C-alpha cells in the first residue's frame, strides 16, 4: 500500500509538471504567433499552474504588461452587479420579485419586469444603448433612463431570453437608489474591500489608475486606439477593472466562502434559469464546459477581451485578460482542455498554399451543424472562406486560429472533419453530400 501511494504521488507530480510545461508552451505560442497581449492565471486546488504576463500595456510607450496590470473586464463585470443585488436581498432591502416600476415608475411595462428577469436576461430588453455612452458627454442619469425607456421590448417580459446590457445597467442604478451610495462606492465597501481586492475598481473618465492597460482593437487588420467611452454610464454590465490576482481572490470569496453571500444566495446565483444557461451574472455549464461542471462568463468590448472560468468540481480556476482584442474566451477554452489532459494543437504560423481546387467537390456537404460550401472555385465554412495549408487542412480567413481538416476512410471518401478552435479538436461526422 505504501509503494502504491508513493507511485500515485509520483504520477500526479509528473502530470502536474507536464501540464505546467504544456500550458506555458501554449501561451508562449499564442503570444509569439497570434500576438496575445494580456495576463493569464490558472490554479488547481490553489496550486498555480500558470501565472504570466504577455505583450504591451501601452503600445505607444512600449510598456510591457505585468502580472499586476489592471485590465477592463467588459462583461465579466456583470457578476459583481449580481452579487451586490443579492447582498441587498439578504439585507431585506429588495426582492427578486420586485418590479422595475418600483424604481422607475414611468418605465413601459415596468410592472411586468422583475429584478430576477433582469439578472437572467429574460426581461425583453434590447442588447445595448452604446450609441449613447460611446458618443455623448453631456448626459445624466435621467436622460439615459429616458432614452432606454424609448427602446421597444423584444418580447413580453419573462417569455423568452435575450442577452442584454441594459438590464444590468438598470440594476446598477437600483443598487444606488436602494443603498444611497454610488455604484462604485457600494462595490468598494461591500465587495472589493471585503475580499482584499485592492487593485480592482470602477472605471471613470478622469481618475488616474496606476498600472492600467490601454485597450486597442483591430480595424482593417490593424490595431488602433479604443474610442471614447463615457464610463459614468457604462456600468453594471461593464466598467470594472481588475487584475488576474484580484480575480483569484474574488473566485475564492465567491465560491469557497460566505464572505460575500450566504449559501442560499449562492445557490440561487449559480442556478441556470433558461435555455441559454444564464444564472445571475454568470453562465452555468455553458456548451464549452469540457464535460466538467463550469461556472463562467466572458467579456468583450472593443480591445478588452476577458474570460472568467471556475470548474467547480475540479477546483480549477482560469482567467484570461487581454487589451488587444485577443480571443481570450477561445484561449481559456484551450487552456482548460490542457488541464483536462486533452490533445491541443499549439498555435503555429499558417501559410496558404496552392492546390488543385477540383478536390473541393469531395469536401462539400453537411458535417453535423457545419456546412462546407463551394462558391466561385473557393471553399467556405458556413460563410467563412477556408484557405488551404495542405490538400486536406484549411484555416479560416477571418481567424487562422480556427482550422478544418478533412478525414478520409480507406477508400478515399471524406467521412468527417476535425475542426479546431484555438487548437482544441472537435470531430464532426459527414451527414450528407
C-alpha positions, 0 to 999 in steps of 0.5 A: 500500500505504501509503494502504491501511494508513493507511485500515485504521488509520483504520477500526479507530480509528473502530470502536474509538471507536464501540464505546467510545461504544456500550458506555458508552451501554449501561451508562449505560442499564442503570444509569439504567433497570434500576438496575445497581449494580456495576463493569464492565471490558472490554479488547481486546488490553489496550486498555480499552474500558470501565472504570466504576463504577455505583450504591451500595456501601452503600445505607444510607450512600449510598456510591457504588461505585468502580472499586476496590470489592471485590465477592463473586464467588459462583461465579466463585470456583470457578476459583481452587479449580481452579487451586490443585488443579492447582498441587498436581498439578504439585507431585506432591502429588495426582492427578486420579485420586485418590479422595475416600476418600483424604481422607475415608475414611468418605465413601459411595462415596468410592472411586468419586469422583475429584478430576477428577469433582469439578472437572467436576461429574460426581461425583453430588453434590447442588447445595448444603448452604446450609441449613447455612452460611446458618443455623448458627454453631456448626459445624466442619469435621467436622460439615459433612463429616458432614452432606454425607456424609448427602446421597444421590448423584444418580447413580453417580459419573462417569455423568452431570453435575450442577452442584454446590457441594459438590464444590468445597467438598470440594476446598477442604478437600483443598487444606488437608489436602494443603498444611497451610495454610488455604484462604485462606492457600494462595490468598494465597501461591500465587495472589493474591500471585503475580499482584499481586492485592492487593485480592482475598481470602477472605471471613470473618465478622469481618475488616474489608475496606476498600472492600467492597460490601454485597450486597442482593437483591430480595424482593417487588420490593424490595431488602433486606439479604443474610442471614447467611452463615457464610463459614468454610464457604462456600468453594471454590465461593464466598467470594472477593472481588475487584475488576474490576482484580484480575480483569484481572490474574488473566485475564492470569496465567491465560491469557497466562502460566505464572505460575500453571500450566504449559501442560499444566495449562492445557490440561487446565483449559480442556478441556470434559469433558461435555455441559454444557461444564464444564472445571475451574472454568470453562465452555468455549464455553458456548451464549452464546459469540457464535460466538467461542471463550469461556472463562467462568463466572458467579456468583450468590448472593443480591445478588452477581451476577458474570460472568467472560468471556475470548474467547480468540481475540479477546483480549477480556476482560469482567467484570461485578460487581454487589451488587444482584442485577443480571443481570450474566451477561445484561449481559456477554452484551450487552456482548460482542455490542457488541464483536462489532459486533452490533445491541443494543437499549439498555435503555429504560423499558417501559410496558404498554399496552392492546390488543385481546387477540383478536390473541393467537390469531395469536401462539400456537404453537411458535417453535423451543424457545419456546412462546407460550401463551394462558391466561385472555385473557393471553399467556405465554412458556413460563410467563412472562406477556408484557405488551404495549408495542405490538400486536406487542412484549411484555416479560416480567413477571418481567424487562422486560429480556427482550422478544418481538416478533412478525414478520409476512410480507406477508400478515399471518401471524406467521412468527417472533419476535425475542426479546431478552435484555438487548437482544441479538436472537435470531430464532426461526422459527414451527414450528407453530400 
